[in-house]
Amino acid sequence: MIDFELGDELELVRETARDFAEDHLRPALRDHEAAQSVGDSTLDAFRNIGFETLEWPETLGGSQLGALARCVVSEELAAGDAGAALAIDPLGPALYPLLEFGGIETLRELGAPLLHAPGSRAWLVWNGEGTRNRIERSAAGVTGTIAWVPASRVDLLVFLDEEGGFAVSEGIEHAPLRGSGLRAAGASELTLVKAPVRAEWSDASGAATALARCRLVIAALLVGVMRESAEYSRRYALDRVAFGKPIAHHQALSFLIADMASSVDCARLLVWEAAWRLEAGEDAHEACATAFVEAAEQAMFVTPNGVQILGGHGFMQDYPVEKFMREARALSLMLGGVDAAREAAGRELVSTLGRVALNVEAIG
Amino acid sequence: MNLSIDSETQKRIDGVRKLGESQIRPVGLEADRLGRPTPADHPFFDLLLEIGMGRSRWVGEEPAEDSDTAGPRVGNSRNMLCISEEMSYWDRGVAVSFPGPGLGEPPLISMGTADQKARFLGPFLEPDRPRWGSFAMTEPGAGSDVAAIASSARKDGGDWILNGAKSFAANASRADWIVVWATVDPSLGREGHRAFVVERGTPGLGDFVVERKMGLKAYESTSFTLRDCRVPGANLIGGEEHYARRAGFKGAMRSFNATRPLVAIMAVGIGRAALDEALAFARENNLLGDARIRDRLERIRRRLRVARLLCWRAAWLADHGRPNIVEASMSKAVAPNVALEAASLGMELLGEVGGRGDHLIEKLFRDVKAMDIVEGTGQVQRIVMARHLVQLPRD
């Protein structure tokens, strides 16, 4: 029977993440952005509630929660500050290729050391269709430039493409950037000159699953960003008076606010649906790509309108809505961007013969 | 969380699908081609009766009072949504034409006295022939603004005298009875509304005009008038006590709505039919190698999935008696536009073939527009949402 209940455990996880975001991320979002760092106390606080290892296997001390928990947490953290949400998560999306390709042993070898050195960051670079980076591999190592990563240091760089991936942990040169959005996570251009390959994997199926899970996490972050943009601008529209009444009570804006609320829910429902498919062991590659496209499109409807509702104030950095707009755009540039995801979902669709099933049919 | 269709519901969907392929769609295409509602004596309706349809949901007896130990009753409108979507996939207009008490049934079940249920729903328990009930709220001057209905009800002894004009009532000219809404005092708004069962042949009920429509031609949308139409007091649904009792709850609004997601999911069904047809046409004509076309088809599938999830969620909330006004209106605001986009894209892929006016997608394109109008237009849904989100005033 169709059921949208998260359950007590996930509700508790959600509440914990929300409290953390409200206590540690949102109040300091401009400070973190300016410093391009969230600072040690925030990192410590996050580590103390155990969210660093939310999805890690229990044998490595993790909570072994699933994709849905990750999505719920990511939304809450990003509603506080999406840049900070990246900064406090040492492995970030790089977790998925490690788990998919190498399993627990690889995670122990490559991932676990980052947890023991606070402030360490791994990052995942999409190196397949849609990437703008030019990475060359030879017997001597990896050479190339990565235009932007949302990190001020990268201790482990995982490259992912359609066929598999490889990891680099030495020979990574950082050049600091200002960054467009997500500045709290830092921003760098990375240069590699014959950097040694630490591990490599050839596994197209694992690569597809890793990419799907990465897309889903980014989509969940986008939901958080647009939710906060919609909510902030909704509250503002109730306070701001123009032409004799709160601007929210002019129908042009009340309809826009209703549509923005719909957008947030649309994106979240597709994220949850894809996460549910992953956890149910159903094929979820297309669903994750689809959730990413929806989240990116809806975020680029909601967040510019969040600025619009605040008018001139929205354009000023005294208010956070311009930041939400930059972050929505920056998040959806990752993993080959929206077009790559659209292409993946579109190719899956046109390979469908007969009726298109919108959802998973007939389990239990 | 479970976002799959359970296998029992899937079996019922498969049953609708069989009927849809063999009967519903052909009957719908026939009505569209001939430009008339399916006649009441069409053999299709006899067939529906034979397979157990055309019945009332009312079970023929009053349910026992819920005991405290039974716990909160969890509704099952989610399954109804799945069935309704599949029905609309095959033909929305035909689905409305099905024999049965129709939209008159819910007010009779929720407000009617035992005697009224027996009199008006009883004949639908084991109907001897295809029978219809009908429902008339909309007037030429009152659509979404239902509080503005002008049809009047005046007490005369033990009877009521009805006067006014009603529009777009489904199956009204063939119905055994019509649930007619009228007002005892227009200045009272909804508080003044009363529902009457007006039986076929009642003097003063007449001037039936079957309207000509853009689409959904398989069922009749009928306008009629009431001229000093005398209705016995026993046909006031719920009796006068019901309205006296309700007046005590003035201002109390229901916190959930089960109808909007049910109507919204019908749009999803139409949209799915358009997507499947568009995809098939594009494949036959070697269009799927074009990324532009793949992108647009991808968008349609994605938006239909979203629309369906919005409907499912609103129904799930209603089934648990949880507030869902925003969610219900959201589903109804989103789904019809998605479905229209699906049918419109289908037309574009057809190209000039769509211009011929004889392709299923072209019919769906005309049918689907109604979905953003019935059960509260998309604009009304946004107003409802805004009342909750930003306390949009009612004036």
Interface residues (C-beta under 8 A of the other chain):
Chain A: M1 I2 D3 F4 E5 L6 G7 L68 R234 A237 L238 P246 A248 H249 Q251 S254 F255 I257 A258 D259 A261 S262 D265 C266 L269 L270 W272 E273 W276 R277 A280 T290 V293 E294 R342 E343 A345 G346 R347 L349 V350 T352 G354 R355 V356 L358 N359 V360 E361 A362 I363 G364
Chain B: M1 N2 L3 S4 I5 D6 S7 Q10 R78 N79 V268 R272 L275 D276 L279 A282 R283 L288 A291 R294 D295 L297 E298 R301 R302 L304 R305 V306 R308 L309 L310 W312 R313 A315 W316 V326 E327 M330 A333 V334 Q379 Q381 R382 I383 M385 A386 L389 V390 Q391 L392 P393
